[in-house]
Amino acid sequence: MTDIQIRDEGTLVLLTPATTAGRDWCAEWLGDDCPRFGAAYVVEHRYAADILDGMTDDGLTVAA
């Protein structure tokens, strides 16, 4: 199962945790100050690659 679902919306990227590991990672690294849209965390496109690298480095699986 994929831990994080990615949805590229151009200038914004939505990162939706799909597992407990994904939710825990986002809570720890993105925190409460990261904007949310429903269950998704909203990040600017320019930061998305570094965040996704951190997720995969920590063993999470991500998919679009």
N, CA, C and O atoms as CSV, one atom per row, in Angstrom:
chain,resi,resn,atom,element,x,y,z
A,1,MET,N,N,0.841,-1.185,0.000
A,1,MET,CA,C,0.000,0.000,0.000
A,1,MET,C,C,0.883,1.244,0.000
A,1,MET,O,O,1.926,1.277,0.653
A,2,THR,N,N,0.460,2.247,-0.728
A,2,THR,CA,C,1.181,3.508,-0.811
A,2,THR,C,C,0.941,4.327,0.457
A,2,THR,O,O,-0.193,4.448,0.920
A,3,ASP,N,N,2.009,4.885,1.009
A,3,ASP,CA,C,1.893,5.690,2.229
A,3,ASP,C,C,1.380,7.101,1.954
A,3,ASP,O,O,0.626,7.659,2.750
A,4,ILE,N,N,1.791,7.674,0.822
A,4,ILE,CA,C,1.436,9.055,0.488
A,4,ILE,C,C,0.944,9.123,-0.947
A,4,ILE,O,O,1.614,8.641,-1.860
A,5,GLN,N,N,-0.222,9.720,-1.151
A,5,GLN,CA,C,-0.740,9.986,-2.490
A,5,GLN,C,C,-0.363,11.422,-2.858
A,5,GLN,O,O,-0.544,12.342,-2.059
A,6,ILE,N,N,0.160,11.607,-4.069
A,6,ILE,CA,C,0.600,12.917,-4.540
A,6,ILE,C,C,-0.354,13.396,-5.625
A,6,ILE,O,O,-0.744,12.635,-6.511
A,7,ARG,N,N,-0.721,14.663,-5.541
A,7,ARG,CA,C,-1.548,15.266,-6.593
A,7,ARG,C,C,-0.945,16.625,-6.935
A,7,ARG,O,O,-0.993,17.558,-6.134
A,8,ASP,N,N,-0.384,16.721,-8.119
A,8,ASP,CA,C,0.252,17.953,-8.594
A,8,ASP,C,C,-0.812,18.858,-9.193
A,8,ASP,O,O,-1.483,18.492,-10.159
A,9,GLU,N,N,-0.958,20.036,-8.614
A,9,GLU,CA,C,-1.949,21.000,-9.088
A,9,GLU,C,C,-1.269,22.232,-9.686
A,9,GLU,O,O,-1.858,23.313,-9.703
A,10,GLY,N,N,-0.057,22.082,-10.169
A,10,GLY,CA,C,0.667,23.206,-10.773
A,10,GLY,C,C,1.551,23.893,-9.761
A,10,GLY,O,O,2.649,23.415,-9.476
A,11,THR,N,N,1.099,25.006,-9.212
A,11,THR,CA,C,1.917,25.722,-8.231
A,11,THR,C,C,1.832,25.098,-6.849
A,11,THR,O,O,2.661,25.380,-5.984
A,12,LEU,N,N,0.832,24.249,-6.638
A,12,LEU,CA,C,0.664,23.571,-5.358
A,12,LEU,C,C,0.656,22.068,-5.561
A,12,LEU,O,O,0.238,21.564,-6.604
A,13,VAL,N,N,1.127,21.362,-4.541
A,13,VAL,CA,C,1.112,19.902,-4.551
A,13,VAL,C,C,0.379,19.446,-3.294
A,13,VAL,O,O,0.652,19.921,-2.192
A,14,LEU,N,N,-0.552,18.520,-3.480
A,14,LEU,CA,C,-1.296,17.959,-2.356
A,14,LEU,C,C,-0.683,16.615,-1.984
A,14,LEU,O,O,-0.515,15.741,-2.834
A,15,LEU,N,N,-0.358,16.461,-0.728
A,15,LEU,CA,C,0.232,15.226,-0.204
A,15,LEU,C,C,-0.758,14.636,0.791
A,15,LEU,O,O,-0.973,15.190,1.870
A,16,THR,N,N,-1.353,13.518,0.423
A,16,THR,CA,C,-2.382,12.912,1.262
A,16,THR,C,C,-1.859,11.621,1.878
A,16,THR,O,O,-1.597,10.654,1.163
A,17,PRO,N,N,-1.704,11.597,3.210
A,17,PRO,CA,C,-1.274,10.369,3.871
A,17,PRO,C,C,-2.362,9.302,3.768
A,17,PRO,O,O,-3.536,9.573,4.023
A,18,ALA,N,N,-1.964,8.094,3.395
A,18,ALA,CA,C,-2.916,6.995,3.240
A,18,ALA,C,C,-2.709,5.893,4.270
A,18,ALA,O,O,-3.513,4.964,4.353
A,19,THR,N,N,-1.649,5.986,5.050
A,19,THR,CA,C,-1.363,4.980,6.079
A,19,THR,C,C,-0.995,5.687,7.373
A,19,THR,O,O,-0.772,6.898,7.395
A,20,THR,N,N,-0.937,4.922,8.437
A,20,THR,CA,C,-0.525,5.486,9.729
A,20,THR,C,C,0.904,6.016,9.637
A,20,THR,O,O,1.207,7.076,10.184
A,21,ALA,N,N,1.778,5.291,8.954
A,21,ALA,CA,C,3.163,5.751,8.799
A,21,ALA,C,C,3.208,7.085,8.061
A,21,ALA,O,O,3.975,7.975,8.430
A,22,GLY,N,N,2.393,7.225,7.028
A,22,GLY,CA,C,2.332,8.479,6.284
A,22,GLY,C,C,1.802,9.614,7.136
A,22,GLY,O,O,2.344,10.719,7.103
A,23,ARG,N,N,0.751,9.360,7.897
A,23,ARG,CA,C,0.185,10.390,8.782
A,23,ARG,C,C,1.191,10.794,9.852
A,23,ARG,O,O,1.345,11.980,10.143
A,24,ASP,N,N,1.874,9.815,10.437
A,24,ASP,CA,C,2.861,10.119,11.471
A,24,ASP,C,C,4.004,10.953,10.915
A,24,ASP,O,O,4.444,11.908,11.556
A,25,TRP,N,N,4.496,10.598,9.716
A,25,TRP,CA,C,5.594,11.334,9.097
A,25,TRP,C,C,5.177,12.778,8.842
A,25,TRP,O,O,5.913,13.707,9.173
A,26,CYS,N,N,4.015,12.964,8.262
A,26,CYS,CA,C,3.538,14.317,7.956
A,26,CYS,C,C,3.337,15.133,9.229
A,26,CYS,O,O,3.680,16.314,9.268
A,27,ALA,N,N,2.791,14.522,10.254
A,27,ALA,CA,C,2.582,15.233,11.516
A,27,ALA,C,C,3.908,15.684,12.110
A,27,ALA,O,O,4.011,16.784,12.653
A,28,GLU,N,N,4.921,14.834,12.006
A,28,GLU,CA,C,6.230,15.173,12.577
A,28,GLU,C,C,6.975,16.202,11.742
A,28,GLU,O,O,7.517,17.161,12.292
A,29,TRP,N,N,7.013,16.026,10.433
A,29,TRP,CA,C,7.867,16.847,9.584
A,29,TRP,C,C,7.168,18.046,8.957
A,29,TRP,O,O,7.820,19.055,8.689
A,30,LEU,N,N,5.870,17.969,8.718
A,30,LEU,CA,C,5.150,19.096,8.129
A,30,LEU,C,C,4.448,19.919,9.209
A,30,LEU,O,O,4.328,21.139,9.092
A,31,GLY,N,N,3.995,19.256,10.238
A,31,GLY,CA,C,3.466,19.927,11.409
A,31,GLY,C,C,2.126,20.612,11.218
A,31,GLY,O,O,1.506,20.542,10.157
A,32,ASP,N,N,1.702,21.278,12.285
A,32,ASP,CA,C,0.405,21.936,12.316
A,32,ASP,C,C,0.357,23.221,11.498
A,32,ASP,O,O,-0.724,23.674,11.122
A,33,ASP,N,N,1.515,23.811,11.221
A,33,ASP,CA,C,1.500,25.080,10.495
A,33,ASP,C,C,1.435,24.907,8.974
A,33,ASP,O,O,1.315,25.891,8.245
A,34,CYS,N,N,1.514,23.668,8.494
A,34,CYS,CA,C,1.397,23.403,7.059
A,34,CYS,C,C,-0.083,23.489,6.671
A,34,CYS,O,O,-0.926,22.872,7.323
A,35,PRO,N,N,-0.404,24.244,5.621
A,35,PRO,CA,C,-1.809,24.340,5.204
A,35,PRO,C,C,-2.381,22.982,4.840
A,35,PRO,O,O,-1.669,22.102,4.355
A,36,ARG,N,N,-3.676,22.821,5.080
A,36,ARG,CA,C,-4.366,21.563,4.788
A,36,ARG,C,C,-5.545,21.843,3.876
A,36,ARG,O,O,-6.135,22.922,3.916
A,37,PHE,N,N,-5.880,20.863,3.058
A,37,PHE,CA,C,-7.084,20.868,2.244
A,37,PHE,C,C,-7.711,19.509,2.436
A,37,PHE,O,O,-7.325,18.543,1.778
A,38,GLY,N,N,-8.665,19.428,3.325
A,38,GLY,CA,C,-9.203,18.129,3.728
A,38,GLY,C,C,-8.121,17.348,4.446
A,38,GLY,O,O,-7.518,17.848,5.397
A,39,ALA,N,N,-7.869,16.127,4.001
A,39,ALA,CA,C,-6.831,15.290,4.613
A,39,ALA,C,C,-5.447,15.562,4.041
A,39,ALA,O,O,-4.449,15.068,4.566
A,40,ALA,N,N,-5.381,16.350,2.960
A,40,ALA,CA,C,-4.110,16.582,2.263
A,40,ALA,C,C,-3.334,17.745,2.866
A,40,ALA,O,O,-3.908,18.734,3.322
A,41,TYR,N,N,-2.029,17.598,2.854
A,41,TYR,CA,C,-1.134,18.707,3.179
A,41,TYR,C,C,-0.835,19.440,1.879
A,41,TYR,O,O,-0.598,18.809,0.849
A,42,VAL,N,N,-0.845,20.757,1.919
A,42,VAL,CA,C,-0.648,21.571,0.724
A,42,VAL,C,C,0.732,22.219,0.798
A,42,VAL,O,O,1.028,22.961,1.735
A,43,VAL,N,N,1.577,21.933,-0.200
A,43,VAL,CA,C,2.923,22.511,-0.240
A,43,VAL,C,C,3.147,23.175,-1.593
A,43,VAL,O,O,2.569,22.773,-2.603
A,44,GLU,N,N,3.985,24.187,-1.594
A,44,GLU,CA,C,4.341,24.829,-2.847
A,44,GLU,C,C,5.173,23.867,-3.689
A,44,GLU,O,O,5.942,23.059,-3.168
A,45,HIS,N,N,4.998,23.977,-4.991
A,45,HIS,CA,C,5.673,23.074,-5.921
A,45,HIS,C,C,7.182,23.084,-5.706
A,45,HIS,O,O,7.818,22.034,-5.796
A,46,ARG,N,N,7.766,24.243,-5.425
A,46,ARG,CA,C,9.218,24.349,-5.286
A,46,ARG,C,C,9.767,23.574,-4.084
A,46,ARG,O,O,10.959,23.270,-4.045
A,47,TYR,N,N,8.916,23.251,-3.103
A,47,TYR,CA,C,9.362,22.491,-1.935
A,47,TYR,C,C,9.034,21.007,-2.034
A,47,TYR,O,O,9.565,20.204,-1.267
A,48,ALA,N,N,8.176,20.639,-2.958
A,48,ALA,CA,C,7.656,19.270,-3.010
A,48,ALA,C,C,8.749,18.221,-3.215
A,48,ALA,O,O,8.723,17.178,-2.563
A,49,ALA,N,N,9.701,18.475,-4.100
A,49,ALA,CA,C,10.738,17.468,-4.379
A,49,ALA,C,C,11.550,17.153,-3.132
A,49,ALA,O,O,11.831,15.986,-2.860
A,50,ASP,N,N,11.933,18.173,-2.369
A,50,ASP,CA,C,12.707,17.936,-1.146
A,50,ASP,C,C,11.880,17.168,-0.112
A,50,ASP,O,O,12.402,16.284,0.569
A,51,ILE,N,N,10.609,17.499,0.005
A,51,ILE,CA,C,9.739,16.786,0.948
A,51,ILE,C,C,9.588,15.326,0.523
A,51,ILE,O,O,9.682,14.421,1.353
A,52,LEU,N,N,9.356,15.100,-0.762
A,52,LEU,CA,C,9.215,13.722,-1.254
A,52,LEU,C,C,10.500,12.932,-1.092
A,52,LEU,O,O,10.458,11.741,-0.783
A,53,ASP,N,N,11.648,13.579,-1.296
A,53,ASP,CA,C,12.928,12.912,-1.046
A,53,ASP,C,C,13.040,12.496,0.416
A,53,ASP,O,O,13.484,11.387,0.713
A,54,GLY,N,N,12.642,13.375,1.327
A,54,GLY,CA,C,12.671,13.043,2.752
A,54,GLY,C,C,11.763,11.876,3.081
A,54,GLY,O,O,12.111,11.005,3.878
A,55,MET,N,N,10.608,11.867,2.465
A,55,MET,CA,C,9.661,10.757,2.711
A,55,MET,C,C,10.251,9.429,2.245
A,55,MET,O,O,10.226,8.443,2.982
A,56,THR,N,N,10.783,9.404,1.017
A,56,THR,CA,C,11.320,8.148,0.498
A,56,THR,C,C,12.597,7.745,1.239
A,56,THR,O,O,12.842,6.556,1.445
A,57,ASP,N,N,13.408,8.722,1.639
A,57,ASP,CA,C,14.607,8.411,2.432
A,57,ASP,C,C,14.241,7.744,3.754
A,57,ASP,O,O,14.994,6.925,4.280
A,58,ASP,N,N,13.073,8.108,4.283
A,58,ASP,CA,C,12.618,7.516,5.536
A,58,ASP,C,C,11.791,6.248,5.330
A,58,ASP,O,O,11.193,5.732,6.275
A,59,GLY,N,N,11.760,5.747,4.093
A,59,GLY,CA,C,11.137,4.459,3.818
A,59,GLY,C,C,9.672,4.482,3.423
A,59,GLY,O,O,9.059,3.424,3.281
A,60,LEU,N,N,9.097,5.662,3.242
A,60,LEU,CA,C,7.701,5.721,2.819
A,60,LEU,C,C,7.590,5.489,1.323
A,60,LEU,O,O,8.521,5.778,0.572
A,61,THR,N,N,6.451,4.969,0.894
A,61,THR,CA,C,6.193,4.825,-0.535
A,61,THR,C,C,5.243,5.942,-0.944
A,61,THR,O,O,4.295,6.264,-0.229
A,62,VAL,N,N,5.515,6.526,-2.109
A,62,VAL,CA,C,4.688,7.620,-2.613
A,62,VAL,C,C,4.250,7.286,-4.043
A,62,VAL,O,O,4.971,6.615,-4.781
A,63,ALA,N,N,3.072,7.757,-4.417
A,63,ALA,CA,C,2.551,7.505,-5.759
A,63,ALA,C,C,1.617,8.629,-6.167
A,63,ALA,O,O,0.947,9.243,-5.337
A,64,ALA,N,N,1.590,8.877,-7.450
A,64,ALA,CA,C,0.687,9.905,-8.001
A,64,ALA,C,C,-0.654,9.292,-8.317
A,64,ALA,O,O,-1.554,9.986,-8.790
